[in-house]
């Protein structure tokens, strides 16, 4: 069916091109039939040349019902190339003559007829869709009269059952007061609520994929979400290679206000150490691990090993990658990083060349209740993976760490600090060829078990929203941003360097709760209450990214800093500390854990009973 439609379109184009040629002859010679017949053969040859040019330029690979300016340019390019070949052919070949005016008019008429036929087809399809669909009574206003906004307008016009666009809103003085595709452009954006009232708008759409989090905050400050629904297109880096579409629209979330920045990375340096390599990601089913897998897959690894303890999460990320990268070789490995025998089997079978160690327990209060598991997995598990990387000549190992390892007040933070210490010690001793590095960062937006999904569930239930302390602040970064910077830091790996990601400004947890309530269309403390529950065991009011003893140095990337620390213990000492800590943890005495580790982690914050 598809081939038949393409053939039909090809034949229509040939007939239009022939019509253009005959019209050119008529305009040049009028009713002089002798001259028309004389110069008809060069026109027929021209039709054949144009046909080949159409095929060569791929104009039959375009879905013309959804064509844009770039697709129309294909036709213009095809016609121009055909014209050049046509004229040149009869300049070189003297057996026949092609009047220059006929060649030029034929090209111009072909261009008009072919583009006109596409525009007519798109218009007729749109009109047909309008008749089929039941027009929606919903009025829509689009913020951003740029390319993305125009694409959304076109789709709304093709699918009237989804709503009617009554106007654009923009800050550009060049656009305000004018029309785009017959739709008026209003402004500035600060006047949006007046326009909502005036035109009875039901939904406002932000169609600015390039908007930063500060721009999104400014736009949101003008909109009362209790009076009008607000949706947005995803950020630019989320829709690379995808045309803006109604199907991509989603409600504005707290992620848009905290983590919408596009991270620029040196793709070449990352590709150099990942392309064609066997790459293993531990904790591949987790928030960071899964995103690392998504981004690693784009750099063409030879073999990607998805290792994790949870079978469902590994199955899920594998299915996603299989859909997006069907040719990528992958292996699913269900294993616990703290099971030394099983991990040795994995290394013996797959011989990974690059290891991203993201597997860890991260939930602070939960680890307070399970101290053995915290140290068994986070510290001992890291030691097992690092030792195997040495033993099996892995090229690079990148450990994912956390800001909770700095001045640790929780068992989870202490366990990750011991993991950092062991990797740095192993690297300093240069016992193997593996290049180790550590990447430390704060909270990521929307990760499983984090505060934002919890707030969302509480708001959905009608409240209350529980905040531990109004003074509590945290660093936040989007999951894609964090994963990108981890990959970039991996390119810098040299000798156990510890890299810290620039997390921006500290954000108030209470302010996040209030913004999320507003985004849901409610008023904080009126529609949904905020309740303060008190700090939980192991929590700090403010997390930190550096120790006072650590010296900070810049790297080639503005968002990645290198930490220099001279006081690094021998790996044997750290290994013994890990084992003794696990033994103490088995007794269930948290105070003894603190007292024992103080000699090795002097910045530790006393754990409260």
Protein Blocks (a to p, Z undefined) as FASTA:
>chain_A
ZZmmmmmmmmmmmmmmmmmmmmmmmmmnomalklmmmmmmmmmmmmmmmmmmmmmnopmm
pcfklgcfklmmmmmmmmmmmmmmmmmmmmmpmkbccdfklmmmmmmmmmmmmmmmmmmm
mmmmmmmmmmmpccdfbdcddehjafklmmmmmmmmmmmmnoccfbdcdfbfklgopaee
hiacdddfklmmmmmmmnopabdcddbfkbcfklmmmmmmmpcfklbccdddddfklmgo
iacdfklpccddfklmmmmcccdddfklmmmmmgopacddehklmmklmmmmmmmmmnop
abdcdddfblklmmmmmmmmmmmmmmbccddddddfklmklmmmmmmmnopabdcdfbcc
fbfklmmmmmmlmmmmmmmmmmmmmmmmmmnopabdcddddfklgopabfklmmmmmmmm
mmmmmmmnopafbdcddddddddehiahiaklmmmmmmmnopaaddfblkbccddddfkl
mmmmmmmmmmmpcnhpacdddebjaddfklmmmmmmmmnopaehklpccddebjaehiaf
bdcfbdfkbccdddfbfkbccdddfbdcdfklmmmmmmmmmmmmmnopaklmmmmmmmmm
mmbccddZZ
